[in-house]
Amino acid sequence: MVARLGLILGLIVGLAQHAAAQPPRRVLSMNLCTDQLALMLAAPGQLVSVSALAADPSSSAMAKEAAPLPANHGLTEEIYLMQPDLVVAGAWSSPETIRLLQRLNIPVEVFPVENDLAGIRANILRMGKVLGRDAEAQRLIARFDADLALLSDPAPGPRPRAALYAVNGYSSGHNSLAGQIIALAGFDNIADELGLPAGGILALERLLIADPDLLVEGRRYPGAARGQELLEHPALKALGQDKSTVVMSDPDWVCGTPYILRAVAQMREARLALQEGP
């Protein structure tokens, strides 16, 4: 009797371990950046929902791929009703939603914000692991590194100086994803010179005095947001007329995915144009 009971318990434990080792079959993403990583790596039919931003081409680099999937708005009730066996979220996702999902025994994996190449590679590997798609993650990183190598050929001589200037006068330094894009394209960053390595508000007067070679402006959005008013300042417009100017394509700058290489390529072309001269 004892032996039989031990055998039954052993079978139960074995079955539980086997189930735990199986990849999740119903994965839901509630964050724009985890949406895109999951879209790149999930097996067919494995990803059952992405965030509402995923299909918005003004925000998402994979809007076309996301469009066929049901959207969620990060609400506990709607996520619970979709019956996922894994939720992937970002560091900026609602902590209250995450806590409630965990109390409902729904596993949640929270991915940190990627601020550099190491962070991008780490999140790709982690997404591959939680989806049971390790080999696909390794292949994605190999393609990313190969494509990056094709862009890593800064011309000799002094590096041109670029300034990132977005809504509310926000600028990004090298400890940010946007700052990494600038550096990879072969520019020095005005924000680093002015003591903003992680980013911060850059007064327009300081920007004008810094006199960058290239101005990288934030994208304007429809509407009358006061945060965009600074981008219409006559002094900034005069600087833009006097200098080379690039407008960010937000979907390629927002998330730490291989799509940042499109932004790097855009900035690299701007650098080469500067160095070739008129």
QUIFEN-V872370 format. One record per backbone hydrogen bond with DSSP energy under -1.0 kcal/mol. CO is the residue of the C=O (numbers start at 1). NH is the residue of the N-H. If there is no record, write none. Layout:
co=CO nh=NH
co=CO nh=NH
This chain:
co=1 nh=5
co=2 nh=6
co=3 nh=7
co=4 nh=8
co=5 nh=9
co=6 nh=10
co=7 nh=11
co=8 nh=12
co=9 nh=13
co=10 nh=14
co=11 nh=15
co=12 nh=16
co=13 nh=17
co=14 nh=18
co=15 nh=19
co=16 nh=20
co=17 nh=21
co=26 nh=85
co=26 nh=86
co=27 nh=48
co=28 nh=88
co=31 nh=35
co=32 nh=36
co=33 nh=37
co=34 nh=38
co=35 nh=39
co=36 nh=40
co=37 nh=41
co=38 nh=42
co=43 nh=46
co=46 nh=27
co=49 nh=29
co=50 nh=72
co=51 nh=54
co=53 nh=56
co=56 nh=59
co=56 nh=60
co=62 nh=66
co=63 nh=67
co=66 nh=69
co=70 nh=50
co=72 nh=52
co=75 nh=79
co=76 nh=80
co=77 nh=81
co=78 nh=82
co=80 nh=83
co=86 nh=28
co=87 nh=109
co=88 nh=30
co=89 nh=111
co=90 nh=93
co=94 nh=98
co=95 nh=99
co=96 nh=100
co=97 nh=101
co=98 nh=102
co=99 nh=103
co=100 nh=104
co=101 nh=106
co=102 nh=105
co=107 nh=87
co=109 nh=89
co=111 nh=91
co=116 nh=120
co=117 nh=121
co=118 nh=122
co=119 nh=123
co=120 nh=124
co=121 nh=125
co=122 nh=126
co=123 nh=127
co=124 nh=128
co=125 nh=129
co=126 nh=130
co=127 nh=131
co=128 nh=133
co=133 nh=137
co=134 nh=138
co=135 nh=139
co=136 nh=140
co=137 nh=141
co=138 nh=142
co=139 nh=143
co=140 nh=144
co=141 nh=145
co=142 nh=146
co=143 nh=147
co=144 nh=148
co=145 nh=149
co=146 nh=150
co=148 nh=151
co=151 nh=153
co=160 nh=188
co=161 nh=213
co=161 nh=214
co=162 nh=190
co=163 nh=216
co=165 nh=218
co=166 nh=169
co=167 nh=170
co=169 nh=202
co=170 nh=166
co=171 nh=200
co=176 nh=180
co=177 nh=181
co=178 nh=182
co=179 nh=183
co=180 nh=184
co=181 nh=185
co=182 nh=187
co=183 nh=186
co=188 nh=162
co=189 nh=193
co=190 nh=194
co=191 nh=196
co=192 nh=195
co=197 nh=175
co=200 nh=171
co=203 nh=207
co=204 nh=208
co=205 nh=209
co=206 nh=210
co=207 nh=211
co=213 nh=244
co=214 nh=163
co=215 nh=246
co=216 nh=165
co=217 nh=248
co=225 nh=228
co=226 nh=229
co=227 nh=168
co=229 nh=232
co=230 nh=233
co=233 nh=237
co=234 nh=238
co=235 nh=239
co=236 nh=240
co=237 nh=241
co=238 nh=242
co=239 nh=243
co=244 nh=215
co=246 nh=217
co=249 nh=252
co=250 nh=253
co=250 nh=254
co=255 nh=257
co=257 nh=260
co=258 nh=261
co=259 nh=262
co=260 nh=264
co=261 nh=265
co=262 nh=266
co=263 nh=267
co=264 nh=268
co=265 nh=269
co=266 nh=270
co=267 nh=271
co=268 nh=272
co=269 nh=273
co=270 nh=274
co=271 nh=275
co=272 nh=276
co=273 nh=277
